[in-house]
Amino acid sequence: MEFSYRCTVCNASYDITPNHTVCPVCTKHQQKDQPLTGVLEVELKGTLDKEFTVFDLLPVEPEYFPPIPVGNSPLWEPENIRRTTGFKRLFIKDDGSNPTSSFKDRASFLVSAAAKKFGIKDITLASTGNAGSSMAGIGAAAGQRITLFLPENAPAAKLVQALQYGATVHRVNGNYDMAYDMSLEFTRHKGGINRNTAYNPLTIEGKKTVSLELVNQLGRAPDVLFVSVGDGCILSGIYKGFRDLKKLGRIDSVPKIVGVQAETSDALFRAFTSGKFTNIPTSTVADSICVDVPRNGVHALSQLKQFNGEMVTVSDTEIIQAQASLSSSTGLFTEPAGAAAFAGFQKIASTLDSNDVVVVLTTGNGLKDSTSAALGIQVPENLINSVEEIL
């Protein structure tokens, strides 16, 4: 298999090297408060044997990947939800089971491997929490130095996790978008690789592995897949995986993908309906998908349009309710961003064919943000001294 970078705007081709991030031509037209212009994608050429592994479709050789078991996350068959909803072929892809309890390990795994291949020890990024703790954990396994820029409201559990892994953490007096810009400035001064979502093409490429796994696990592509959306990088990665498999003749068509955003952080939803991106300050209980400007917005939007995707929004209340409902009916405790995808399914299930193969992607473990999870439950306040008090 041969690999190269291709600009998603002008189609220019580039070698896969650390100095190629966004297209150098298209990025000259970058506008303030708008998604990245000239996002690069990995383009593959070749054929695929009947049996394949994820590594066969990645642009870095297996020997460069760190010794940590990323991917191969379980596909749950939630019998209680199937029975109550009538969707007998509903599945949940549980990416909270990755080593750092986050889907973001898929991107960090590939970025780390590329850094090792090119002899680079330093990796920098901005994160609302998951990407940062993910890169810190993967970097620890690889013996790499990780520098993180986290917004002031990053959940404490994700901050502690990153520090436990040995990362250097800078807390930014502002939001994720400010942290993103600071991390790019830091990389320009200090060098190394920047892992920022969409800015580094390998973040999209690493995230496509979930699509490859799904096809292997199901023996086919799903009919519908629900995924929570912030920057749009996971969405694009999922599309990329299915597109690659279709190109290689392993599936007949790209499935319908439904992107789910919080009502108060819905930049891609607004662009999907209006055709333009506007910068509106955001806040949501689902911190992992809380962004003002979706950096991969243009690229994600074009694929949603091309493959008949859909965008829906859910309220914070619906997210918290979906989190509690999913936990109590399946035993799967996901963070609010993962619960947003399930809330999206609940919201539009009546419009779907109950015979379809439907997959809900949950992107992180609920313990990543126990403070938010507590909003959906009743914590006992009274202390008891004996069993008789409650009999």
C-alpha positions in Angstrom: 0.0 0.0 0.0 1.3 3.5 -0.9 0.4 6.6 1.2 0.6 10.4 0.6 -1.1 13.5 1.8 -3.9 15.2 -0.3 -5.3 18.6 0.3 -9.1 18.4 0.8 -9.5 21.8 -0.9 -7.1 22.0 -3.8 -6.2 18.3 -4.2 -2.5 19.0 -4.1 -0.3 16.0 -3.0 2.4 16.0 -0.4 4.8 13.5 1.1 4.0 12.4 4.6 6.6 14.2 6.7 6.4 16.1 10.0 6.6 19.5 8.3 3.4 18.9 6.3 0.3 19.7 8.4 -2.2 21.9 6.6 -1.9 22.7 2.9 0.8 25.5 2.6 -1.1 27.1 -0.4 -4.7 27.0 1.0 -3.7 28.0 4.5 -2.7 31.4 3.1 -6.4 32.1 2.8 -7.2 31.2 6.4 -9.7 33.6 8.0 -10.0 34.5 11.6 -12.6 32.6 13.7 -13.2 30.1 10.9 -12.4 26.3 10.6 -9.0 25.3 9.2 -8.5 25.8 5.5 -6.5 23.2 3.6 -6.9 20.2 5.9 -4.8 17.3 4.6 -5.9 13.7 4.4 -4.0 10.5 3.9 -4.6 9.1 0.5 -3.9 5.4 -0.1 -3.2 3.4 -3.2 -3.1 -0.3 -3.6 -5.1 -3.5 -3.0 -6.4 -5.3 0.0 -6.3 -9.0 0.7 -9.5 -10.6 1.9 -8.2 -10.7 5.5 -6.7 -7.4 6.7 -5.5 -5.8 9.9 -5.9 -2.1 10.9 -2.1 -1.6 10.4 -2.5 -2.6 6.7 -4.4 0.7 6.1 -2.2 3.0 8.2 0.8 5.1 6.8 3.2 4.1 9.5 4.8 0.7 9.8 3.7 -1.5 12.8 7.2 -1.5 14.4 7.0 2.2 15.3 3.8 1.9 17.4 4.3 2.0 21.2 3.6 -1.1 23.3 0.1 -0.2 24.5 -3.1 -2.0 23.4 -5.1 0.7 21.6 -8.3 -0.2 19.7 -10.2 -3.5 19.3 -12.8 -1.9 21.6 -15.8 -4.1 22.4 -19.1 -4.0 20.5 -21.9 -4.3 23.0 -25.3 -5.8 22.3 -27.6 -4.0 24.7 -30.5 -6.4 25.1 -32.6 -4.2 27.4 -32.4 -1.2 25.0 -33.1 -3.5 22.1 -36.2 -4.7 23.8 -37.6 -1.3 24.8 -36.8 0.4 21.5 -37.5 -2.4 19.1 -34.1 -2.0 17.4 -33.0 -5.7 17.5 -29.7 -4.9 15.7 -28.6 -2.0 17.8 -24.9 -2.0 18.9 -22.8 0.2 21.1 -19.1 0.6 20.2 -17.4 1.3 23.6 -14.3 3.3 23.0 -14.1 4.2 26.7 -12.4 0.9 27.0 -9.2 2.2 25.4 -6.0 2.4 27.6 -6.7 6.0 28.7 -10.4 5.5 28.6 -10.9 7.6 25.5 -11.5 7.3 21.8 -8.7 9.8 21.3 -6.1 7.1 21.9 -6.7 6.1 18.3 -5.2 9.4 17.0 -2.5 9.6 19.7 -1.4 6.1 18.8 -0.7 7.0 15.2 0.8 10.4 16.0 3.2 8.8 18.5 4.3 6.2 16.0 4.9 8.8 13.4 7.0 10.8 15.9 9.1 7.8 16.6 9.6 7.0 12.9 10.9 10.5 12.3 13.0 10.6 15.4 11.0 13.2 17.3 10.6 13.2 21.0 8.4 16.2 21.7 4.7 16.3 21.1 2.5 19.3 21.9 -1.3 19.8 21.8 -4.3 21.6 23.1 -7.2 19.7 24.5 -10.5 20.0 26.5 -9.1 17.0 28.4 -9.4 13.7 26.6 -6.9 14.2 23.8 -4.4 15.6 26.3 -4.6 12.8 28.7 -4.6 10.3 25.8 -1.5 11.8 24.3 0.1 11.8 27.7 -0.6 8.2 28.3 0.4 7.0 24.9 3.5 9.2 25.1 4.4 7.6 28.4 4.4 4.2 26.8 6.6 5.5 24.0 9.0 7.4 26.1 8.1 10.8 24.5 7.8 14.2 26.1 4.2 15.6 26.0 3.3 19.2 26.5 -0.4 20.1 27.0 -2.4 23.3 26.9 -5.8 22.8 28.8 -8.6 25.3 29.2 -9.3 26.5 32.7 -12.6 24.4 32.8 -11.0 21.0 31.9 -12.4 18.4 34.3 -10.2 17.7 37.2 -10.0 13.9 36.5 -8.6 14.5 33.0 -6.0 17.0 34.4 -4.9 14.6 37.1 -4.7 11.8 34.6 -2.4 13.7 32.3 -0.2 14.7 35.2 0.0 11.1 36.4 1.3 10.1 32.9 4.1 12.7 33.3 3.0 15.3 30.9 3.9 19.0 31.2 0.6 20.8 31.6 -0.2 24.5 31.1 -3.6 25.6 32.2 -4.9 28.4 30.0 -6.9 31.3 31.4 -9.5 30.9 28.7 -11.3 28.3 26.5 -10.2 25.5 24.3 -9.9 27.7 21.2 -7.4 29.9 23.1 -5.5 26.8 24.2 -5.4 25.6 20.6 -3.8 28.8 19.3 -1.3 28.9 22.2 -0.2 25.3 21.5 0.5 26.1 17.9 2.5 29.2 18.9 4.5 27.0 21.4 5.3 24.4 18.7 6.5 27.2 16.3 9.0 28.3 19.0 10.0 24.9 20.4 9.7 22.5 17.5 8.6 18.9 17.6 5.2 17.6 16.4 1.9 19.3 17.1 -1.0 16.8 17.6 -3.8 19.3 17.4 -7.0 17.9 16.0 -7.3 18.3 12.2 -4.1 20.4 12.1 -2.2 17.2 12.2 -3.5 15.0 9.4 -2.7 11.8 11.3 -5.4 12.6 13.9 -8.1 12.0 11.3 -6.2 9.0 9.9 -5.9 7.4 13.4 -9.6 7.9 14.1 -10.6 6.0 11.0 -9.6 2.8 12.6 -12.9 2.6 14.4 -14.7 2.2 11.1 -12.3 -0.6 10.1 -13.0 -2.4 13.3 -16.7 -2.1 13.0 -16.7 -3.7 9.5 -14.6 -6.6 10.9 -16.8 -7.0 13.9 -20.1 -6.8 12.1 -19.0 -8.5 8.9 -20.4 -5.5 7.1 -20.9 -1.7 7.4 -23.6 -0.5 9.7 -26.7 1.2 8.2 -26.6 4.1 10.6 -23.9 5.3 13.0 -24.4 8.0 15.7 -21.3 10.0 16.9 -20.9 13.1 19.1 -19.3 16.0 17.3 -17.1 18.9 18.5 -14.3 19.8 16.1 -15.5 17.4 13.5 -12.3 15.3 13.5 -13.9 12.1 14.8 -16.7 12.5 12.3 -14.2 12.9 9.4 -12.1 10.0 10.6 -15.1 7.7 10.6 -16.0 8.8 7.1 -12.4 8.3 6.0 -12.4 4.7 7.2 -15.6 3.8 5.4 -14.4 5.6 2.3 -11.1 3.7 2.2 -13.0 0.4 2.6 -15.3 1.3 -0.2 -12.4 2.3 -2.4 -10.8 -1.0 -1.7 -14.0 -2.9 -2.5 -14.6 -4.2 1.0 -18.0 -2.4 1.4 -20.6 -1.3 -1.1 -21.4 2.1 0.3 -20.7 4.6 3.0 -23.3 4.3 5.8 -25.5 7.1 7.0 -23.7 9.0 9.8 -25.6 11.1 12.3 -23.5 13.8 14.1 -24.8 14.9 17.4 -24.0 18.2 19.1 -25.1 19.9 22.3 -27.7 22.7 21.7 -25.3 25.2 23.3 -22.2 24.1 21.3 -23.6 23.5 17.8 -21.4 25.3 15.3 -21.4 22.4 12.8 -25.1 21.9 13.1 -25.6 25.6 12.4 -23.3 25.4 9.4 -25.1 22.2 8.2 -28.4 24.1 8.1 -27.2 27.6 7.0 -24.1 26.9 4.9 -21.8 29.1 6.9 -19.7 29.0 10.1 -20.3 31.6 12.8 -18.3 32.0 16.0 -20.7 31.9 19.1 -19.3 31.4 22.6 -20.2 27.9 23.8 -20.8 26.0 27.0 -22.1 22.5 27.6 -21.9 19.7 30.2 -20.3 17.6 27.5 -16.8 19.3 27.7 -15.3 17.0 25.1 -17.5 18.5 22.4 -17.5 22.1 23.6 -15.8 24.2 20.9 -16.5 27.7 19.5 -14.8 27.1 16.1 -14.8 23.5 14.8 -11.3 23.3 13.4 -12.2 20.5 11.0 -15.6 22.0 10.3 -15.3 22.6 6.5 -13.9 19.1 5.9 -16.5 17.4 8.1 -19.4 19.5 6.5 -18.4 18.5 3.0 -18.5 14.8 3.8 -21.9 15.1 5.6 -23.3 16.7 2.5 -21.6 14.2 0.1 -22.7 11.1 1.9 -26.2 12.2 3.0 -25.3 12.5 6.6 -27.4 14.3 9.2 -26.8 16.6 12.2 -29.0 16.8 15.3 -28.7 18.7 18.6 -29.6 17.6 22.1 -29.9 19.6 25.3 -27.7 19.2 28.3 -30.6 17.8 30.2 -31.1 15.2 27.4 -27.4 14.3 27.6 -27.4 13.8 31.3 -30.7 11.7 31.1 -29.2 9.6 28.3 -26.1 9.0 30.4 -28.0 7.7 33.3 -30.4 5.7 31.2 -27.5 4.0 29.3 -25.7 3.2 32.5 -28.7 1.8 34.3 -29.9 -0.3 31.4 -26.6 -1.7 30.1 -23.9 -1.3 32.7 -22.0 1.0 30.3 -21.0 4.2 32.0 -19.9 6.8 29.4 -19.0 10.4 29.8 -21.4 13.2 28.6 -19.9 13.4 25.1 -20.5 9.7 24.6 -24.0 10.0 26.1 -24.8 12.7 23.6 -24.6 10.2 20.7 -27.0 8.0 22.6 -29.3 11.0 23.2 -29.2 11.6 19.5 -30.3 8.1 18.8 -33.2 8.4 21.3 -34.3 11.7 19.7 -34.6 10.5 16.1 -35.1 6.7 16.6 -38.7 7.0 15.4 -37.6 8.2 12.0 -35.3 5.1 11.5 -36.0 1.6 10.3 -35.9 -0.6 13.4 -34.5 -3.4 11.2 -31.4 -1.4 10.4 -28.0 -2.2 11.9 -27.5 0.9 14.1 -24.3 1.7 16.0 -23.9 4.3 18.8 -20.3 5.3 19.4 -19.4 6.1 23.0 -16.2 8.0 23.2 -15.0 8.0 26.8 -15.5 6.5 30.3 -17.9 8.2 32.6 -15.3 8.5 35.4 -13.6 11.1 33.2 -16.1 13.6 34.5 -17.9 12.3 37.6 -19.1 15.8 38.5 -21.3 16.0 35.5 -22.5 12.4 35.9 -23.7 13.3 39.4 -26.3 15.7 37.9 -28.3 12.7 36.6 -28.5 10.8 39.9 -29.7 11.3 43.5 -26.8 11.0 45.9 -27.9 9.9 49.4 -27.5 12.8 51.9 -28.5 11.1 55.1 -26.0 8.9 57.0 -27.4 5.9 58.7 -26.3 4.3 62.0 -28.1 1.0 61.7 -30.0 -1.2 59.2 -33.2 -0.7 61.3 -33.4 2.9 60.1 -34.0 1.8 56.6 -36.1 -1.3 57.1 
